[in-house]
Amino acid sequence: MNDEQANDQTEEQSASQPIQAQDEFEQEDGMLQDVRVLIVDDEKDVLDAITVAFESEGALTLTAMDGDEAVRICEEDPPELVILDMMLPKRSGFLALEKIKGKEDSPIVIMVTANEGKRHQAYGESLGVDAYMLKPVPLMLLLNKAADLLDARDEADGILDEDED
């Protein structure tokens, strides 16, 4: 058998064998699979980096570059989680936080800022921020904090649901 005949035979065998469908292989879900996340930052590079990190863990992301847009998105179609910069144009992160957390079913909010002042952190906590992290935040740390807060909320919701039965 020459090389050409061997190639033809290999091609025929390949064509006759069924091809496994992609979905037959188990794909591992990310730690934030299908979680709706709003990322708010006026620095495009920061916004893009956080977006890529969250999407790599399966999150469904929305983005905003100012406080007004963040509030509008949260009012129209609330996400489960908001990553919120403190220094934003149009409406500061604090004013946006006040509106976002002002509802009973408000999303989890992680405020990310370069401001190290303890008064700012205390003010954010008084408005209901769930976590306050200093820039530059290692992306893995931010992802883990988001997952931990979501898990804690889900656990608390489970306890509340059991109590209602």
Secondary structure as UniProt FT lines:
FT   HELIX           3..16
FT   HELIX           22..24
FT   TURN            31..34
FT   STRAND          36..40
FT   HELIX           44..56
FT   TURN            57..58
FT   STRAND          60..64
FT   HELIX           67..76
FT   STRAND          81..85
FT   HELIX           93..100
FT   TURN            101..102
FT   TURN            104..105
FT   STRAND          108..113
FT   HELIX           118..126
FT   TURN            127..128
FT   STRAND          131..134
FT   HELIX           139..164
//
